[in-house]
């Protein structure tokens, strides 16, 4: 409407007096054309019985459209109207010196389309409308999640038109995803190329953002945060001659078999050696193994009764 230079004002319903010009044309159409056609079912304008028409007398759609076009031609070129100073609408149009504007064909095409009352959301695979998926133009790439107004031809759903929901600005047309014509194939290629370019651009932006991010040094006590790029140089280590490595103490090892400490002093000569102190028994003697505890008692030697070093036939020397 804005392209045609028409200001749109929404009027409340069921108030014909608010739009008198439109109601006058509708009333003239009923008076001069519709009420005389067979099968007319509108309100009776006069208190007269309606004639009954047989089924074969009713008009087909093609015949009714032909008669309606004839009436429009008669109304514009042959019917003189008193409000127009007894001129036809065509004569009054020609006598008006108001300058005309050239309207693009696309605007006229959009003016003749059906408009959906609700908006439709743009998904990642396209716009879902009446059981089909439509590929939007490449200019709408990256606008997933936004809503648009759809205009279409009811009997030709291979293409729909997209408009902005607030400004009603025309944004382009969307094609059916299952179409095989060259324009639909090229449209799919354009969408893939645009998505690849956008992905590469976002990747470079993330890298630049990662480089520009400010980093701070770790703290173990309350202090002022210090940026890593302005952090003081680390304290150098001491020189090698003054640096002493940490010594690990060695624990003395104890042997249960000998009872002596390996770290003790070595034994001296026999002349100066002091009598050796018998080693103290271990605080926890080792237990006999399970196998040793289960051995049978010893068997007496041959010819003797006890293990006392004697044989069975003589005494000890």
C-alpha positions in Angstrom: 0.0 0.0 0.0 2.8 2.4 0.8 4.4 1.8 -2.6 1.1 2.6 -4.3 0.7 5.8 -2.3 -2.3 4.6 -0.3 -2.7 5.3 3.4 -4.1 2.2 5.1 -6.6 2.8 8.0 -8.1 -0.2 9.8 -11.8 0.4 10.5 -13.9 -1.5 13.0 -16.1 -4.3 11.5 -19.8 -4.0 10.8 -19.7 -0.3 10.3 -20.5 0.4 6.6 -20.9 4.1 7.2 -17.2 4.4 7.9 -16.3 3.4 4.3 -19.1 4.9 2.2 -17.4 4.8 -1.2 -16.7 1.0 -1.0 -20.2 0.3 0.2 -21.7 2.4 -2.6 -19.8 0.4 -5.3 -20.9 -2.9 -3.7 -24.5 -1.7 -3.6 -24.3 -0.6 -7.2 -22.9 -4.0 -8.2 -25.8 -5.8 -6.5 -28.5 -3.4 -7.9 -27.2 -3.4 -11.5 -25.7 -6.8 -12.0 -25.9 -9.5 -9.3 -29.5 -9.5 -8.5 -30.5 -10.2 -12.1 -28.3 -13.4 -12.4 -29.8 -16.8 -11.9 -29.1 -18.3 -8.5 -28.7 -15.0 -6.7 -28.9 -15.7 -2.9 -28.1 -12.2 -1.5 -30.5 -10.1 0.5 -33.6 -9.0 -1.3 -33.5 -5.3 -2.1 -37.2 -5.1 -2.7 -40.2 -6.9 -1.3 -40.6 -9.2 -4.2 -40.5 -13.0 -4.4 -37.3 -14.5 -5.8 -37.6 -16.4 -9.0 -36.8 -20.1 -8.8 -34.1 -21.3 -11.1 -33.4 -24.8 -12.2 -29.9 -26.3 -11.7 -29.1 -26.3 -15.4 -29.9 -22.6 -15.5 -27.2 -21.7 -13.0 -23.9 -20.1 -14.2 -20.6 -21.7 -14.3 -17.5 -20.0 -12.9 -16.2 -19.1 -16.3 -19.5 -17.7 -17.5 -19.9 -15.7 -14.3 -16.4 -14.2 -14.6 -17.1 -13.2 -18.2 -20.3 -11.4 -17.2 -18.5 -9.6 -14.3 -15.8 -8.3 -16.7 -18.5 -7.0 -19.0 -20.2 -5.2 -16.1 -16.8 -3.6 -15.0 -16.3 -2.3 -18.6 -19.9 -0.9 -18.7 -19.5 0.8 -15.3 -16.2 2.5 -16.2 -16.8 3.5 -19.8 -20.6 3.7 -20.4 -22.3 4.5 -17.1 -22.6 8.2 -16.3 -22.7 9.1 -12.6 -24.4 12.2 -11.3 -21.7 12.7 -8.6 -19.2 13.0 -11.4 -21.1 15.7 -13.2 -22.8 13.2 -15.5 -19.5 11.8 -16.6 -18.3 8.2 -16.7 -15.5 7.1 -14.3 -13.1 6.9 -17.3 -13.9 10.5 -18.4 -13.4 11.7 -14.8 -10.0 9.9 -14.7 -8.8 11.5 -17.9 -9.9 15.0 -16.8 -7.9 14.8 -13.5 -4.4 16.4 -13.9 -2.9 14.8 -10.8 0.6 13.5 -11.7 1.0 9.7 -11.8 3.8 7.6 -10.4 5.3 4.6 -12.1 4.9 1.5 -9.9 7.4 -1.3 -10.4 6.1 -4.6 -11.5 7.3 -6.3 -8.3 5.1 -4.0 -6.2 2.1 -4.7 -8.3 2.8 -8.4 -8.1 3.0 -8.2 -4.3 -0.3 -6.3 -4.2 -2.2 -9.2 -5.8 -0.9 -11.9 -3.4 -2.5 -13.5 -0.4 -1.1 -12.5 3.0 -0.8 -14.8 6.0 -2.1 -13.3 9.2 0.6 -14.9 11.3 4.4 -14.8 11.0 6.6 -17.7 10.3 9.9 -18.5 11.9 13.1 -19.0 9.9 14.7 -22.4 10.8 18.2 -23.7 10.0 16.8 -25.6 7.0 14.4 -22.9 5.8 10.8 -21.7 6.4 8.2 -24.4 7.0 5.0 -23.4 5.2 2.0 -25.5 4.2 3.9 -28.8 4.4 6.9 -27.6 2.4 10.3 -26.2 3.3 11.4 -23.0 1.4 14.9 -21.8 1.0 15.2 -18.1 1.8 17.5 -15.7 -0.1 21.2 -15.6 0.8 20.7 -12.1 2.3 18.8 -13.7 5.2 21.7 -16.0 6.1 22.5 -15.8 9.8 18.9 -14.6 10.7 17.8 -18.0 12.0 15.1 -17.6 14.6 13.5 -14.4 13.2 9.9 -14.2 12.0 8.7 -13.0 8.7 5.4 -12.3 6.9 4.6 -14.6 4.0 2.7 -13.6 0.8 1.9 -16.2 -1.8 -0.3 -17.3 -4.7 -2.8 -19.9 -3.4 -2.5 -22.1 -6.5 1.3 -21.7 -7.1 3.1 -22.7 -3.9 6.5 -23.2 -5.6 7.5 -19.7 -4.5 6.6 -17.4 -1.6 7.5 -13.8 -0.9 9.0 -12.6 2.4 8.3 -9.3 4.1 9.4 -7.7 7.3 6.8 -8.0 10.0 7.1 -4.4 11.3 8.0 -2.3 8.4 6.3 -4.5 5.7 9.5 -4.1 3.6 10.0 -6.7 0.8 13.0 -9.0 1.6 13.0 -11.4 -1.3 11.4 -14.6 -2.4 11.9 -18.2 -1.1 11.9 -21.2 -3.3 10.6 -24.7 -2.5 13.5 -27.0 -1.4 12.4 -29.8 -3.7 12.4 -27.7 -6.8 14.8 -28.8 -9.6 14.9 -25.7 -11.7 18.3 -23.9 -12.1 17.4 -21.0 -9.9 16.6 -23.3 -6.9 19.9 -25.2 -7.4 21.9 -22.0 -7.6 20.0 -20.7 -4.5 21.1 -23.8 -2.5 24.7 -23.3 -3.6 24.6 -19.6 -2.6 23.3 -20.6 0.9 26.2 -23.1 1.4 28.8 -20.6 0.3 27.4 -17.9 2.5 27.4 -20.2 5.5 31.0 -21.2 4.9 32.1 -17.6 4.7 30.3 -16.8 7.9 31.8 -19.7 9.7 35.3 -18.7 8.6 34.7 -15.1 9.7 33.4 -16.2 13.1 36.5 -18.4 13.6 38.9 -15.6 12.9 37.0 -13.3 15.3 37.2 -15.9 18.0 41.0 -16.2 17.5 41.4 -12.4 17.6 39.3 -12.3 20.8 41.4 -15.0 22.4 44.6 -13.1 21.7 43.2 -9.8 23.1 41.9 -11.4 26.3 43.6 -10.1 29.5 45.2 -12.7 31.7 46.1 -12.3 35.4 48.7 -14.1 37.5 47.6 -16.6 40.1 47.6 -15.5 43.7 47.9 -17.5 47.0 47.2 -14.5 49.3 45.2 -11.3 49.2 46.9 -8.9 46.8 46.3 -6.6 43.9 45.7 -8.5 40.6 48.7 -8.3 38.3 48.4 -8.8 34.6 50.7 -11.4 33.0 51.9 -9.1 30.3 53.1 -6.6 33.0 54.3 -9.1 35.6 57.7 -8.5 37.2 60.6 -10.8 36.1 61.1 -13.9 38.2 63.7 -13.9 41.0 67.0 -15.6 39.7 68.2 -18.7 41.4 71.4 -18.6 43.5 74.8 -19.2 41.9 76.0 -22.8 41.5 78.8 -22.5 44.0 76.5 -21.4 46.9 73.7 -23.6 46.0 73.7 -26.8 48.2 71.4 -29.6 47.2 69.2 -31.1 49.8 70.6 -34.3 51.4 68.4 -37.2 52.1 69.1 -38.9 55.4 69.9 -42.6 55.2 68.3 -44.8 57.8 70.5 -47.7 59.2 69.5 -51.1 57.9 69.2 -53.9 60.4 69.8 -57.6 59.6 67.8 -60.2 61.5 70.3 -62.9 60.5 73.5 -61.4 62.0 72.1 -58.9 64.5 74.9 -56.4 63.6 74.6 -52.9 62.2 76.4 -52.5 58.8 77.2 -48.9 59.6 79.2 -49.9 62.8 83.0 -49.6 63.0 85.0 -52.4 61.4 86.5 -55.1 63.7 90.0 -54.5 65.1 93.0 -56.9 65.6 92.7 -59.8 68.0 95.4 -58.2 70.4 93.5 -55.0 71.0 90.1 -56.3 70.4 87.7 -56.2 73.4 85.6 -59.2 74.2 82.7 -59.0 71.9 79.3 -58.5 73.5 76.9 -61.1 72.4 74.3 -59.7 70.2 71.0 -59.1 71.8 68.2 -61.3 70.5 65.8 -59.7 68.2 62.8 -58.2 69.8 60.5 -60.3 67.6 62.0 -63.7 66.7 61.0 -65.0 63.4 58.2 -67.6 63.5 58.7 -71.0 62.0 57.1 -71.5 58.7 53.9 -73.4 58.3 55.8 -76.2 56.7 58.4 -76.6 59.5 55.8 -76.7 62.2 54.1 -79.7 60.6 57.3 -81.8 60.2 57.1 -85.3 61.9 59.3 -86.1 65.0 62.9 -87.2 64.3 63.6 -90.9 63.7 66.2 -92.7 66.1 69.6 -93.4 64.6 70.6 -97.0 63.6 71.3 -99.2 66.7 70.6 -96.6 69.2 67.5 -95.3 71.1 68.5 -91.7 71.5 70.4 -89.0 69.6 73.2 -88.9 72.3 76.2 -89.8 70.1 76.3 -93.4 71.2 75.5 -96.5 69.3 73.6 -99.5 70.6 76.6 -101.7 71.6 79.0 -99.7 73.7 79.5 -96.7 76.0 80.8 -93.3 75.2 84.6 -92.9 75.3 
